[in-house]
Amino acid sequence: MAGRRRWTTEEILDAAAKLLRTSDAESFSVRKLAATLGTDSSSLYRHFRSKTELLRAVADRIFLAALEGYRPEGDWKQRITSLALRVREAFGQQPELAAVWGRYASSGTGSRLVMEEVLQALRASGLPDEEIPAHYHRIAVLLAALITSEAGFSTVTHEEHEQSMELFRVAVLGADPERFPALAHFARDIRPLEADRRAAFEEILAAHLAHIEASIRSSRPTGPGAPSNARTTTGTADGQ
């Protein structure tokens, strides 16, 4: 009798990603994944110590996909914006995994490459080193919130979308002007959350980066001969 097939780590991650396209992180289990592969859970635990570790590895592959072919170009704001849009697009192709990332995060090579590029870009901005970690954290939180929120909208069914739109119209257009005067006033111009998500994403990110830039300018010495603390970096996203 032939022995069971030995699955590679990449094959396990491929199967997990495929399974997550039809389920969510809550219902996903190592047991279900093992059944899909025709093996037992113990064989998968040789590759991953826990369900959480496996899910983090699946999410990390999205970052690797986002960075494929990436090279930093432009100033620090353009670098962060370009990278953010790549990550958004990558998760947009597999929105179920955005929820996995939002809940379990990622600590693999892909995640580290993204962190490295954002940190290098922030150093190139002229921020003092002691301020960079806090700004990095705010950017990471902002991107995670925007991307996971958008992914949630993209996974709803047509029926769910139609129902939510009807509820939106009732809540906004039917608002009592005496109790909700501002809402009634702006009702016809208020748009559903899923409208123009890309434009909103870019505008919110641009506003945050402009805020960072303004804080840099306000902290720089002014006048003739004032030194500049901006740095120039030549590193790339893959450290080469």
C-alpha positions, 0 to 999 in steps of 0.5 A, a space after each residue: 500500500 502506497 504511503 500518503 503523499 508528503 505535501 510541501 509548505 507551498 502546496 499547503 499554503 496554496 490549498 489554505 488560500 484556496 479554502 479561504 476564498 470560500 470561507 473565513 478565518 473563523 470557520 477555517 481550521 487545520 482539520 478542514 485543510 487536512 481533509 481537503 488535502 487528503 491527509 491528517 492534521 498532524 502532518 500539517 503541524 509539522 509545517 506550522 505549529 498552529 492555525 494562527 501561524 498558518 494564517 499569518 503565512 498565507 497573509 504574508 504571501 499577499 505582501 510578497 505578491 504586492 512587492 513582485 517587480 516593485 522598485 522604489 521611485 520618486 520621493 518618500 511620499 510617492 514610494 509609500 503611496 505606490 507601495 500602499 496601492 500595490 498592497 491594496 490591489 493585492 488584497 483586493 484580488 483575495 479580499 478574504 485574506 485581508 480579514 486574515 491579515 487584519 486579525 492575525 497580522 503577518 511576520 514573514 518575509 513579505 511583511 518585513 519587506 514592506 516594513 523595510 520599504 516604509 521605514 526607509 521612505 520615512 528616513 528619506 523624508 527627513 524625520 528624526 529617527 526617534 519619530 519614525 517608529 510612531 509614524 510607521 505605526 500610524 501608517 500601518 494602522 491606517 492602511 490595515 483599517 482601509 484595506 480590511 474595510 474595503 475587503 469587507 464590502 467586496 465580499 458581500 453578495 449581490 442580495 446583501 448589497 441591494 439590501 444594504 443600499 435600501 437600508 442606506 436610502 431609508 436611513 439617509 433620505 428618510 431622516 427626520 429633519 427635526 431630529 437630524 437637521 444636518 443629515 436631512 440637509 446633506 442627504 442627497 449628497 451623502 454617498 454609501 461607504 463603498 462608493 469611490 473607495 480607491 479615491 477615498 483611499 488615496 485622499 486619506 493616505 495623501 492627507 496623512 503623508 501631507 501631515 507628516 510633511 508639515 510636521 517635518 517642515 515646522 521642525 526644521 531650522 529656517 534661514 540662510 545656511 540652515 542645515 537639512 536633515 533629509 536623508 537619501 537612501 539607495 536601498 530597495 524593497 528587497 534590500 539590494 
